[in-house]
Amino acid sequence: MPTRLKKRAIWRPLALSAALLCFQGYLGFSAIGGQFGTENRKQIIADIEVLKSRSSALQAEIDAYKHRASLMDTRRLDPDLVTERARALLNMANADDIIVMVDPATGKPTSSSYSELSESQLNPNLADVIDH
């Protein structure tokens, strides 16, 4: 019985080599130009800096809110602060208070001199304070 040896096909090793070369090319492209490659590293570092600054701004805002909340603690409540907030919320004033109208847009008083007001428009107590 004759034995015949088959000659190996050359296309299988070539196909495997070509597939491995393509895979290496893909890995090389990803290492240089991919989303996390060396070319995008500068953009990633810039994004990190922006996010750090945003994080510090948010932390400062959180600290401000914590401070405002701690002012309302019943163990450390300041009576002056409570009366000031109550008057502001209720639009009320004491007879001893001096009221200065402020323009919300500019933050400056709406009238810089009291000479525009007549004596009849002023509270008698306030007129005494202005004259002295």
C-alpha positions in Angstrom: 0.0 0.0 0.0 1.6 3.2 -1.1 1.8 6.1 1.3 1.5 9.5 -0.1 2.7 12.6 1.8 0.6 15.7 1.3 2.3 18.9 0.7 1.3 21.6 3.1 -0.7 24.5 1.7 1.1 27.9 1.9 -1.9 30.1 2.2 -2.7 29.2 5.8 0.6 30.5 7.3 0.4 33.5 5.1 -3.2 34.3 6.2 -2.2 33.9 9.8 0.8 36.2 9.3 -1.3 38.8 7.5 -3.9 38.7 10.3 -1.3 39.2 13.0 0.3 42.1 11.0 -3.2 43.8 10.7 -3.7 43.3 14.5 -0.3 44.9 15.2 -1.2 47.8 12.9 -4.5 48.3 14.8 -2.7 48.3 18.1 -0.1 50.8 16.9 -2.7 53.1 15.5 -4.6 53.0 18.8 -1.5 53.7 20.8 -0.7 56.8 18.8 -4.0 58.2 17.5 -6.7 56.5 19.5 -8.9 57.9 22.2 -6.3 57.4 24.9 -3.3 57.7 22.6 -0.2 59.9 22.8 -1.8 62.6 20.5 -4.8 63.0 22.8 -2.8 63.1 26.0 -2.6 67.0 25.9 -6.3 67.2 25.6 -6.8 64.8 28.4 -4.5 66.8 30.7 -6.3 70.1 29.8 -9.6 68.4 30.6 -8.2 67.3 34.0 -7.2 70.9 34.8 -10.6 72.3 33.9 -12.3 69.6 36.0 -10.0 70.4 38.9 -10.9 74.1 38.8 -14.6 73.3 38.5 -14.2 70.9 41.5 -12.5 73.6 43.6 -15.3 76.1 42.7 -18.0 73.6 43.7 -16.1 72.8 46.9 -16.0 76.5 47.8 -19.8 76.8 47.1 -20.4 73.7 49.3 -18.3 75.3 52.1 -20.3 78.5 51.8 -23.6 76.6 52.2 -22.2 74.7 55.1 -21.2 77.9 56.8 -24.6 79.4 56.2 -26.3 76.3 57.6 -24.0 76.3 60.7 -25.1 79.9 61.4 -28.7 78.6 61.8 -27.6 76.0 64.4 -29.9 76.4 67.5 -26.9 76.1 69.8 -25.0 79.0 68.1 -27.9 81.2 66.9 -27.0 84.9 66.9 -30.1 87.0 67.9 -28.9 89.9 65.7 -28.7 87.7 62.7 -32.2 86.3 63.4 -33.8 89.7 63.7 -32.0 91.0 60.6 -33.2 88.1 58.5 -36.8 88.4 60.0 -36.9 92.1 59.2 -35.7 91.5 55.6 -38.2 88.7 55.0 -41.1 90.6 56.5 -40.2 94.0 55.2 -40.5 95.5 58.6 -38.3 98.0 60.5 -38.0 99.4 64.0 -38.5 103.1 64.8 -34.8 103.3 65.7 -33.7 102.1 62.3 -32.3 104.2 59.5 -33.4 102.9 56.2 -31.3 103.4 53.1 -32.8 102.4 49.8 -30.4 100.6 47.6 -30.7 99.9 43.8 -30.4 96.1 43.4 -28.8 96.4 40.0 -26.0 98.7 41.0 -25.8 98.1 44.8 -25.6 101.9 45.4 -28.0 104.0 47.3 -30.9 105.4 45.2 -30.6 108.9 46.7 -27.2 110.1 47.9 -28.6 113.2 49.6 -31.5 113.8 51.9 -32.1 117.3 50.5 -34.4 115.9 47.8 -36.9 114.9 50.5 -39.1 117.4 52.2 -39.4 117.7 55.9 -43.0 116.3 55.8 -41.8 113.1 54.0 -39.2 112.4 56.7 -39.9 110.7 60.0 -39.5 113.3 62.8 -36.9 111.1 64.5 -35.0 110.7 61.3 -35.1 114.4 60.6 -33.5 115.1 64.0 -30.7 112.6 63.2 -30.0 114.3 59.8 -30.0 117.8 61.2 -27.4 116.8 63.9 
